[in-house]
Amino acid sequence: MRPEDITRLFVERSNAGDATGVAALYEPDAVLAYPPGTQTAGREAIRALWEKVLVDRPRFRPEPPLPTLVSGDIALTSTPPADGTGARAQVARRQSDGSWLRLLDQPEFARPGPDGPAR
């Protein structure tokens, strides 16, 4: 019931190999910036992507959230990756039942190098 819960649920569902459960954390028309350099649009495409990713049973560790910014029914959540590389950020929207779903997900930001932002 809080936007920050989505990250915890993502870790739990991913570690359980539940691609459908991961996709359920996204709005039907959500956009995920993954794999790096591409975009995956729509809950069904996100589910199909996570089915492929979770086949190898990667283990995700919880990352402490940074303070969430909320404006009405929109929230910006973020976490610093445990490995110290860049950041992760998501835009979530409150649903009619009070729960939150991801609308936009940027799971990997590269730290800018000396010549400017990474591309």
Phi, psi and omega in degrees: 000002175238147181302328180294338181295334185299319181296316179299315180295323177301313181298313181300313183289321178298313181294338175274357182074024186263082181296323178295319178295322176296313181298330180293348177278357183247148172295158181305326182252024182299158177236127180246124179275071180199142357300160182310134180086358180228175176230142174245119186248132176097142183302319181295318178293324177294318177299314180298319177299312182291331173301317179292316182295317187281352177302325181275003177053053175295153178251127178254141177252143177299142176243136182294133182287149168279166180304136179275139174258127181236132173227103182062241182261014180241138179225146173248118177247155179202157175218146171274126179302144181301332181277001176077010181261109174069222183200171174232142179214145179220146171253126180241155178234136177290135180267169183299336179271003179094349177282172180237143174228149177287137176254317178229138181222117176246089186283348182217114169250134175273143176291132180300139177273184183296340181261014179114190184297146175289150180244000000 
